[in-house]
């Protein structure tokens, strides 16, 4: 794989990134280390995590994922220099008071979260430090309507950039990014950075998959014109696009054991548990089989080959899953198949937006 430059930063990464939010919940530490070893062995040098992980978020597992990765670095001296490491500072509390004492995301919160992540990760620098979700109120994680009456913002984007700038200046962060962002947010972060000589965002990490393509409703143009790279998360829609729920549905005695949607009620209450999301996923999965490929290969190839995507974040619970996802690299989709995909989207739209 040729490496990809992230935005206008000096970071160059593989076009596949290992997501780690299952580490510390579905995946124990020895398995997590085996997955990390295998990813590096197969040429993946980009790892993404977050302070609030593991997922589903619980007080008991807060910070567990970063700790597992930090232990891996400690166990393998010299390995840190081979990895581009990304993590995230949580936005305002979403019913998670254990993340921080206040409900917002102040400049002091950003600094404190960064210090805590550095300690857990056992590193002196974070290559890409991202805001996990906006400090201001925005439709995210399945919500689609902006409601100005819910605005409770207390820390301006300028203040957030200044806080991140101090971390960059101190050598604790190399580049900054956003996540779960909107076109307005990306424009404003870039505008203020350029106006005040502050760090420019290199990336936006947003959901992007066959059943959630809202990014193509304008955010893709914003990012292209501003030179900001997309890190696409949930390319397999929490497993809906692997086909494993096609026959059983997402809950009940026949649902796959140990899978994310079937295992956690909190996940089923989110966009991935919507009935329409499963209906649409079944259509794409059937299309994959008609064309002689697995549903997962189709879904991953869709992300791997789209011009909008700089790097696709894959989350796995085993080395076998990792190998399957990496083996899909290099798969091409014919114009005719892409047209069939777009036809389904026209009918089904984005049920997991």
C-alpha positions in Angstrom: 0.0 0.0 0.0 1.2 3.5 -0.8 0.9 5.9 2.1 -1.5 8.8 2.0 -0.8 12.3 3.2 -3.3 13.5 5.8 -4.5 17.0 4.8 -1.7 19.5 4.7 0.1 17.9 7.6 3.4 16.0 7.5 1.6 12.7 8.5 1.6 9.9 5.9 -0.4 6.8 6.7 -1.6 3.6 5.2 -5.0 3.8 3.5 -6.3 1.3 6.0 -6.3 2.2 9.7 -6.7 -0.2 12.6 -9.6 0.9 14.8 -9.4 -0.3 18.4 -12.6 0.5 20.2 -13.3 -3.1 20.9 -10.1 -3.5 22.9 -11.0 -3.8 26.6 -14.6 -4.9 26.0 -15.1 -7.5 23.3 -11.4 -8.1 23.0 -9.1 -8.9 25.9 -5.5 -7.6 26.1 -3.7 -10.7 24.7 -6.0 -10.9 21.7 -5.7 -7.1 21.2 -1.9 -7.4 21.2 -2.0 -10.3 18.7 -4.2 -8.1 16.4 -1.8 -5.2 16.7 1.1 -7.5 15.9 -0.6 -8.9 12.9 -1.6 -5.5 11.6 1.9 -4.3 11.8 3.2 -7.5 10.1 0.8 -6.9 7.2 2.0 -3.3 6.7 -0.6 -1.3 8.6 1.1 1.6 10.4 -1.9 3.7 11.4 -3.8 3.1 14.7 -6.8 5.0 15.9 -8.2 5.1 19.5 -9.9 7.5 21.9 -9.9 8.3 25.6 -13.5 7.2 26.0 -12.9 3.7 24.6 -13.8 0.8 25.0 -17.2 0.8 23.4 -20.0 0.6 24.4 -18.7 3.3 26.8 -18.8 2.3 30.5 -17.1 3.8 33.6 -15.3 0.5 34.2 -13.7 0.4 30.7 -13.0 4.2 30.3 -9.4 4.5 29.1 -8.9 0.7 28.8 -8.2 0.8 25.1 -5.4 3.4 25.3 -4.0 1.4 28.3 -3.9 -1.8 26.2 -2.1 0.0 23.4 0.3 1.6 25.8 1.2 -1.8 27.3 1.8 -3.0 23.7 4.3 -0.2 23.1 6.0 -0.9 26.5 6.3 -4.6 25.6 7.9 -3.8 22.2 10.6 -1.1 22.6 11.1 0.9 19.4 7.7 0.0 18.0 6.2 3.4 18.7 8.4 5.1 16.1 6.9 2.8 13.4 3.3 3.8 14.2 1.2 6.8 13.3 -0.9 7.0 16.5 -4.3 8.8 16.6 -6.5 9.4 19.6 -9.4 11.6 20.6 -10.5 14.0 23.3 -14.2 13.4 24.1 -16.6 16.2 23.4 -19.2 17.4 25.9 -20.5 14.6 28.2 -23.1 12.4 26.6 -24.3 10.8 29.8 -20.8 9.9 30.7 -19.8 11.9 33.8 -16.8 9.7 34.4 -15.1 11.3 31.3 -14.7 14.6 33.1 -16.3 16.6 35.9 -17.9 19.3 33.9 -20.5 18.9 31.1 -18.5 20.9 28.5 -15.1 20.7 26.8 -13.0 23.6 27.9 -9.4 24.4 27.0 -8.4 23.0 30.4 -10.4 19.8 29.6 -8.5 19.4 26.3 -5.1 19.8 28.0 -6.0 17.4 30.8 -7.4 14.8 28.5 -4.3 15.0 26.3 -2.0 14.5 29.4 -4.1 11.5 30.5 -4.0 9.9 27.0 -0.2 10.4 26.8 0.2 8.6 30.1 -2.1 5.7 29.2 -0.5 5.3 25.8 3.0 5.5 27.3 4.2 7.9 24.7 5.6 11.5 24.5 3.6 12.5 21.5 0.2 11.9 19.8 0.5 12.0 16.0 -3.1 13.0 15.4 -5.2 14.4 18.2 -8.9 14.6 17.3 -12.0 16.2 18.9 -14.3 13.2 19.1 -17.5 15.1 18.7 -18.2 18.9 18.5 -18.4 21.0 21.6 -21.3 22.8 20.1 -24.7 21.1 19.5 -24.9 19.3 16.2 -26.8 16.3 14.8 -24.5 13.3 15.2 -24.5 9.6 16.0 -27.7 9.0 14.0 -29.5 12.4 14.6 -30.1 14.2 11.3 -31.8 17.6 12.3 -30.0 20.6 13.6 -32.0 22.3 16.4 -30.6 25.7 17.4 -32.7 25.7 20.7 -30.4 22.9 22.0 -27.3 25.0 21.7 -25.3 25.2 24.9 -21.8 25.9 23.6 -19.5 27.5 26.2 -16.1 27.2 24.5 -15.6 28.8 21.1 -13.9 27.1 18.2 -11.2 29.7 18.5 -10.5 28.7 22.1 -10.5 25.1 21.2 -7.9 25.8 18.5 -5.8 27.8 20.9 -5.8 24.9 23.3 -4.8 22.4 20.6 -2.2 24.9 19.4 -0.5 24.9 22.8 -0.3 21.1 22.7 1.3 21.3 19.2 3.7 24.0 20.3 4.7 21.9 23.3 5.5 18.9 21.1 2.8 16.8 22.6 0.7 16.6 19.4 1.9 16.6 15.8 -1.4 17.3 14.0 -5.1 17.8 14.8 -8.3 16.5 13.5 -12.1 16.5 14.0 -14.7 13.8 14.2 -18.5 13.6 13.7 -18.3 17.0 12.1 -20.4 19.1 9.8 -19.5 21.3 6.8 -19.9 24.4 9.0 -17.5 23.0 11.6 -14.8 22.1 9.1 -15.0 25.5 7.4 -14.9 27.4 10.7 -11.9 25.4 12.1 -9.9 26.0 8.9 -10.9 29.7 8.7 -10.0 30.5 12.2 -6.7 28.5 12.0 -5.7 30.5 8.9 -6.8 33.8 10.4 -5.0 33.4 13.7 -2.0 31.3 12.7 -3.2 28.2 14.6 -3.0 24.5 13.7 -5.0 23.6 10.6 -7.1 20.4 10.9 -5.7 17.6 8.8 -8.6 15.2 9.0 -12.3 14.5 9.8 -13.3 11.1 11.0 -16.9 10.5 10.1 -19.1 7.5 9.5 -19.1 6.4 5.9 -20.5 3.1 4.6 -23.0 1.8 2.1 -26.0 2.5 4.5 -24.6 5.8 5.7 -23.4 8.1 2.9 -24.6 11.5 4.2 -21.0 12.7 3.8 -21.7 12.9 0.1 -24.4 15.5 0.7 -21.9 18.3 0.8 -19.3 17.5 3.4 -17.2 15.8 0.8 -17.0 19.0 -1.3 -16.0 21.0 1.8 -13.2 18.6 2.7 -11.9 18.4 -0.9 -11.8 22.1 -1.4 -10.2 22.8 1.9 -7.7 20.0 1.7 -8.9 18.0 4.7 -8.7 14.2 4.6 -11.5 11.8 5.5 -11.0 8.9 7.9 -14.0 6.7 7.3 -15.3 4.8 10.2 -17.8 1.9 10.5 -17.3 0.7 6.9 -19.1 -2.5 7.8 -21.9 -0.7 9.8 -21.2 -2.5 13.0 -21.5 -5.8 11.2 -24.7 -5.2 9.3 -22.7 -5.3 6.1 -21.1 -8.6 6.8 -24.3 -10.5 6.3 -24.2 -12.1 9.7 -27.5 -10.6 10.7 -29.3 -11.3 7.4 -31.2 -14.4 8.5 -31.5 -13.9 12.3 -32.0 -10.2 12.7 -30.1 -8.2 15.3 -31.7 -9.7 18.5 -33.3 -12.9 19.7 -32.1 -16.5 20.3 -30.8 -16.9 16.7 -28.8 -13.7 16.5 -25.0 -14.2 16.4 -23.5 -14.5 19.8 -20.8 -12.1 20.8 -21.5 -9.7 17.9 -21.8 -6.0 18.8 -25.4 -5.2 17.8 -26.8 -8.4 19.2 -24.8 -8.2 22.4 -25.5 -4.7 23.5 -28.9 -3.1 23.9 -27.3 0.3 23.9 -26.0 -0.3 20.4 -29.4 -1.6 19.2 -30.9 1.7 20.3 -28.6 3.6 18.0 -28.7 3.9 14.2 -27.3 0.4 13.6 -30.3 -1.1 15.4 -32.9 0.6 13.1 -35.1 -1.8 11.2 -34.5 0.2 8.0 -30.8 -0.1 8.4 -31.0 -3.9 8.4 -33.4 -3.9 5.4 -31.0 -1.8 3.4 -28.0 -3.8 4.5 -29.7 -7.0 3.3 -30.1 -5.4 -0.1 -26.4 -4.6 -0.4 -25.4 -8.0 1.0 -27.6 -9.8 -1.6 -26.0 -7.6 -4.3 -22.5 -8.7 -3.2 -23.5 -12.4 -3.4 -25.0 -11.9 -6.9 -21.6 -10.6 -8.0 -19.6 -13.5 -6.4 -18.2 -11.7 -3.4 -18.8 -11.7 0.3 -20.9 -8.8 1.7 -17.9 -7.6 3.7 -15.7 -7.5 0.6 -18.2 -5.4 -1.2 -18.6 -3.0 1.7 -14.9 -2.6 2.3 -14.0 -2.3 -1.4 -16.6 0.5 -1.6 -14.8 2.5 1.0 -11.3 1.5 -0.1 -11.9 2.8 -3.6 -13.9 6.0 -3.1 -12.1 9.2 -3.9 -13.5 10.8 -0.8 -11.7 8.4 1.6 -8.0 8.9 2.6 -8.0 6.0 5.1 -10.6 3.5 6.1 -10.8 2.5 9.8 -11.5 -1.2 10.3 -12.5 -2.6 13.7 -12.0 -6.3 14.4 -12.3 -8.8 17.3 -9.9 -11.4 16.0 -6.8 -11.9 13.8 -9.0 -13.8 11.3 -11.3 -10.8 10.9 -8.3 -8.6 10.4 -6.9 -10.8 7.7 -10.3 -10.9 5.9 -10.6 -7.1 6.0 -7.1 -6.6 4.7 -7.5 -9.3 2.0 -10.3 -7.2 0.5 -7.7 -4.5 -0.4 -7.2 -4.3 -4.1 -10.8 -5.4 -5.0 -12.2 -3.2 -7.7 -15.9 -2.6 -8.4 -17.1 -2.3 -11.9 -19.0 0.8 -13.1 -22.1 -1.4 -13.5 -21.9 -2.6 -9.9 -21.3 0.9 -8.6 -24.4 1.9 -10.6 -26.4 -0.9 -8.9 -25.1 0.4 -5.5 -26.3 3.9 -6.3 -29.7 2.6 -7.4 -30.2 1.0 -4.0 -29.1 4.1 -2.3 -31.6 6.1 -4.4 -34.4 3.8 -3.1 -33.2 3.4 0.5 -31.2 6.6 1.1 -29.1 6.6 4.3 -31.0 4.7 7.0 -28.0 4.8 9.3 -27.1 8.4 8.7 
